[in-house]
Amino acid sequence: MLEFHSDPEVTRFIPWPVRDREATRAALTAKIDQGQLTEPGSWLVLAIEERNSGRLIGEVLLKWASADHRQGEIGFVVARPFQGKGFATEAAREVLRLGFDHLGLHRITAACLDDNDASARSLRRLGFTQEGRFVDELWFKGAWATRRHFALTEQTWRSRGTAAEDQAQIESLIRCFFDAFSSDPGVSDRMAALRAAMLPDARIVRTGGAEPVAYDVDSFLAPRRTMLTDGTLTSFHEEAQSGRLELFGDMAQWFGRYSKHGIRDGKSFDGGGMKSIQFVRTAAGWRISASVWDDDRP
């Protein structure tokens, strides 16, 4: 928790100050007692945990603002290395489900500083509508700050339910794809998960200035599993940097930038490029049908 509570780039949008270890410990002690909603006015504070590593990467909050008017408020924060990867959106979506489905809330609000575009994008992705922009609304860390105010009603949430669930499934597949290419322990399990996430006859194509090379699932995964486990690649990770997701009916695609870094044959390297991943809906849920990538080059 100290990693992001002490990061000035994270806390510049958050009410709390940059915290040292002692202050973070005090904050953690307070948060431990906020694991359930007991009455209107209380906050639920939950940890966001990365599934594969079990690492704490952020927090998501839900306030039970009013029982009579069925109002709530949501907030979230994610450590800098995990921003821009959909974690906050995924966690917030589950907390919204808790608010609407279990607490019976009618309306949930959220607010962010005017220049916090990443949070505003996440809120819109969740279905929130910006209802106002309050100029110089509060004195924030030594200066007047303007805030954007958002809200989401139960009716809008229900109408977006199917699309939101589709998006959540596809975002999970995107993470599964990139998580597989890491030299951390558990390579075989992550590769098996990626294989299960792909159609049996899926195709993966490498471009890069020459004739493209097409792989089937096994010919794509097998050599990469070997390099990640035989010492060829160490301290290696691939990750999505940014991209856009488009859905229509039973098909979808993600197109975006990715990075990769690690040590190959004893030499450190960094790289990246653009990747396209296609998805189709099956009876068992969404699956990866194809992927194409093109790495950066001079």
VOGU-3710 file (C-alpha; in Angstrom, 3 decimals, decimal comma):
1> mlefhsdpev> 0,000/0,000/0,000  2,907/2,300/0,704  3,923/2,096/-2,975  0,982/4,182/-4,172  0,220/6,127/-0,971  3,729/7,602/-1,199  3,660/8,276/-4,959  3,185/12,013/-5,720  1,912/11,200/-9,228  -0,912/9,144/-7,705
11> trfipwpvrd> -1,767/11,306/-4,707  -1,950/14,544/-6,724  -5,545/13,599/-7,587  -6,424/12,131/-4,163  -7,417/14,032/-0,985  -4,743/12,400/1,139  -1,159/13,760/1,169  1,977/11,857/0,201  2,355/9,395/3,075  5,405/7,835/4,652
21> reatraalta> 5,378/4,332/6,117  4,007/5,429/9,499  1,156/7,437/7,967  0,344/4,596/5,564  0,200/2,143/8,460  -2,244/4,433/10,277  -4,391/4,685/7,130  -4,372/0,913/6,742  -5,489/0,468/10,352  -8,476/2,725/9,672
31> kidqgqltep> -9,346/0,979/6,393  -9,378/-2,474/7,996  -12,453/-1,406/9,976  -14,245/-0,335/6,765  -14,794/-3,809/5,358  -18,583/-3,662/5,524  -21,409/-1,170/5,152  -23,397/-0,964/8,366  -25,384/2,265/8,092  -26,004/5,266/5,826
41> gswlvlaiee> -22,999/7,578/5,782  -20,459/4,739/6,037  -17,795/3,878/3,472  -16,857/0,439/2,196  -13,120/0,319/1,377  -11,819/-2,728/-0,500  -8,377/-3,696/-1,780  -7,863/-4,197/-5,509  -5,678/-7,257/-5,946  -4,007/-8,518/-9,107
51> rnsgrligev> -5,346/-12,023/-9,590  -2,166/-13,746/-10,813  0,279/-12,347/-8,260  -2,003/-11,560/-5,312  -0,347/-8,138/-5,190  -2,229/-5,153/-3,751  -2,486/-2,617/-6,586  -5,156/-0,167/-5,438  -8,391/0,557/-3,596  -12,055/0,908/-4,533
61> llkwasadhr> -14,631/2,649/-2,323  -18,406/2,757/-2,057  -20,285/5,182/0,198  -23,832/4,418/1,318  -24,851/8,071/1,176  -28,593/7,800/1,885  -31,043/4,991/2,618  -34,168/7,141/2,164  -33,077/8,449/-1,228  -31,102/5,305/-2,194
71> qgeigfvvar> -27,962/7,291/-3,049  -24,338/6,181/-3,152  -20,876/7,415/-4,136  -17,919/5,576/-5,644  -14,163/6,184/-5,778  -11,021/4,315/-6,792  -7,247/4,616/-6,965  -4,660/2,358/-8,645  -0,873/2,232/-8,311  0,944/3,876/-11,207
81> pfqgkgfate> 2,409/0,678/-12,820  -1,131/-0,705/-13,121  -2,910/2,374/-14,455  -4,391/2,356/-17,936  -4,963/-1,420/-17,939  -8,607/-1,587/-16,930  -8,106/-2,638/-13,304  -9,937/0,360/-11,836  -12,823/-0,101/-14,265  -13,119/-3,810/-13,465
91> aarevlrlgf> -13,063/-3,222/-9,704  -15,495/-0,305/-9,910  -17,885/-2,365/-12,025  -18,125/-4,993/-9,275  -18,709/-2,365/-6,610  -21,454/-0,810/-8,754  -23,027/-4,256/-8,973  -22,927/-4,411/-5,173  -24,528/-0,986/-4,875  -27,345/-1,546/-7,349
101> dhlglhrita> -28,032/-5,268/-6,936  -27,502/-5,740/-3,197  -27,919/-2,344/-1,541  -30,773/-1,376/-3,843  -29,302/2,042/-4,624  -31,065/4,190/-7,207  -28,199/6,578/-8,060  -24,440/6,488/-7,561  -22,241/9,558/-7,991  -18,520/10,150/-8,506
111> aclddndasa> -16,246/13,171/-8,794  -12,740/13,796/-10,082  -10,460/16,780/-10,511  -10,849/18,564/-13,806  -7,462/17,424/-15,152  -7,862/13,781/-14,097  -8,784/12,615/-17,589  -7,996/8,951/-16,869  -10,616/8,745/-14,112  -13,144/10,605/-16,248
121> rslrrlgftq> -12,625/8,084/-19,058  -13,092/5,176/-16,634  -16,325/6,663/-15,323  -17,718/7,163/-18,819  -16,722/3,607/-19,699  -18,770/2,439/-16,723  -21,808/4,344/-18,007  -21,563/7,508/-15,884  -22,739/10,820/-17,309  -21,027/14,107/-16,441
131> egrfvdelwf> -23,691/16,263/-14,802  -21,631/19,287/-13,946  -18,272/21,023/-13,753  -17,818/23,115/-10,616  -15,135/25,773/-11,073  -12,911/26,407/-8,030  -15,153/24,134/-5,986  -12,618/23,346/-3,285  -9,280/24,419/-1,873  -7,128/21,405/-2,748
141> kgawatrrhf> -3,486/21,022/-1,744  -2,717/24,716/-1,754  -4,760/25,852/-4,762  -8,339/26,184/-5,949  -9,481/23,089/-7,814  -12,263/22,511/-10,323  -14,123/19,208/-10,163  -16,232/17,250/-12,607  -19,315/15,536/-11,159  -20,714/12,312/-12,621
151> alteqtwrsr> -23,722/10,120/-11,867  -25,126/6,748/-12,887  -28,728/5,677/-12,260  -29,971/2,157/-11,722  -32,005/2,333/-14,947  -28,949/3,232/-17,018  -26,925/0,528/-15,263  -29,575/-2,109/-16,060  -29,792/-1,050/-19,708  -26,000/-1,324/-20,074
161> gtaaedqaqi> -25,718/-4,574/-18,153  -25,176/-6,922/-21,084  -22,682/-4,623/-22,813  -20,814/-4,092/-19,546  -20,541/-7,826/-18,944  -19,303/-8,380/-22,504  -16,680/-5,673/-22,059  -15,573/-7,128/-18,722  -15,121/-10,578/-20,291  -13,129/-9,196/-23,201
171> eslircffda> -10,929/-7,028/-20,975  -10,195/-10,155/-18,923  -9,113/-11,959/-22,126  -6,826/-9,055/-23,054  -5,127/-9,278/-19,654  -4,880/-13,061/-20,026  -3,129/-12,589/-23,380  -0,473/-10,208/-22,082  -0,058/-11,875/-18,670  0,921/-15,132/-20,391
181> fssdpgvsdr> 4,151/-13,597/-21,653  5,927/-13,127/-18,346  8,884/-15,024/-16,931  7,419/-14,879/-13,414  6,646/-18,259/-11,782  3,526/-19,916/-13,172  4,344/-19,737/-16,901  2,687/-23,088/-17,666  -0,513/-22,124/-15,866  -0,716/-18,765/-17,652
191> maalraamlp> -0,041/-20,377/-21,021  -2,747/-22,972/-20,345  -5,158/-20,174/-19,444  -4,359/-18,355/-22,690  -4,813/-21,545/-24,714  -8,235/-22,023/-23,121  -9,079/-18,412/-23,964  -8,440/-18,962/-27,689  -10,471/-20,756/-30,325  -8,830/-24,093/-31,200
201> darivrtgga> -8,198/-22,882/-34,755  -7,248/-19,307/-33,841  -4,504/-17,659/-35,894  -1,714/-15,376/-34,710  0,231/-13,366/-37,291  3,564/-11,579/-36,933  4,293/-8,748/-39,330  7,248/-6,391/-39,237  8,388/-5,232/-42,648  8,869/-8,638/-44,246
211> epvaydvdsf> 6,474/-11,382/-45,288  3,990/-12,064/-42,470  4,322/-15,287/-40,492  1,116/-17,045/-39,407  0,943/-19,417/-36,440  -1,692/-21,765/-35,128  -2,218/-21,843/-31,358  0,356/-24,549/-30,554  3,093/-23,295/-32,883  2,688/-19,836/-31,354
221> laprrtmltd> 2,654/-20,839/-27,681  5,206/-23,676/-27,569  8,407/-21,760/-28,427  7,416/-18,848/-26,216  6,779/-21,162/-23,280  10,245/-22,620/-23,822  11,986/-19,215/-23,923  10,205/-18,114/-20,740  11,229/-21,232/-18,813  14,687/-22,227/-20,126
231> gtltsfheea> 16,465/-18,994/-19,154  16,444/-17,425/-22,624  14,104/-14,704/-21,334  14,349/-13,537/-17,728  12,706/-10,633/-15,886  10,468/-10,479/-18,943  7,029/-8,868/-19,145  4,626/-7,791/-21,853  1,848/-5,337/-21,085  -0,825/-3,331/-22,848
241> qsgrlelfgd> -0,142/0,398/-22,748  -3,224/1,934/-24,357  -5,828/0,977/-26,893  -9,447/0,996/-27,931  -12,051/-1,749/-27,746  -14,887/-1,990/-30,264  -17,873/-4,365/-29,982  -20,666/-5,234/-32,369  -23,037/-8,139/-31,852  -20,935/-11,285/-31,495
251> maqwfgrysk> -17,594/-9,843/-32,568  -15,108/-7,410/-31,054  -11,571/-6,178/-31,488  -8,918/-4,438/-29,413  -6,259/-2,355/-31,146  -3,522/-0,728/-29,133  0,064/-0,226/-28,107  2,000/-2,690/-26,002  5,463/-2,798/-24,468  7,879/-5,575/-23,588
261> hgirdgksfd> 11,028/-5,519/-21,535  13,394/-7,980/-19,915  16,711/-9,759/-20,357  17,357/-11,960/-23,380  20,458/-14,132/-23,508  21,911/-12,006/-20,712  21,272/-8,665/-22,395  18,668/-6,134/-21,262  16,197/-4,920/-23,875  13,044/-2,853/-24,224
271> gggmksiqfv> 10,622/-2,904/-27,103  7,022/-2,612/-28,137  4,666/-2,024/-30,989  1,023/-2,293/-31,939  -1,212/-5,305/-31,518  -4,687/-6,198/-32,741  -6,716/-8,916/-30,994  -10,041/-10,168/-32,369  -12,776/-11,841/-30,319  -15,963/-13,794/-31,052
281> rtaagwrisa> -18,802/-14,830/-28,790  -19,218/-18,597/-28,352  -21,616/-20,732/-26,334  -18,925/-20,811/-23,626  -18,389/-17,033/-23,667  -16,020/-14,716/-25,510  -12,873/-16,238/-27,036  -9,826/-14,910/-28,921  -10,130/-15,734/-32,626  -7,033/-14,008/-34,004
291> svwdddrp> -4,193/-11,625/-33,243  -1,738/-9,631/-35,350  1,222/-7,636/-34,119  3,813/-5,312/-35,628  6,809/-4,247/-33,544  8,411/-0,833/-33,617  11,314/-0,477/-36,023  13,458/2,387/-37,362
//
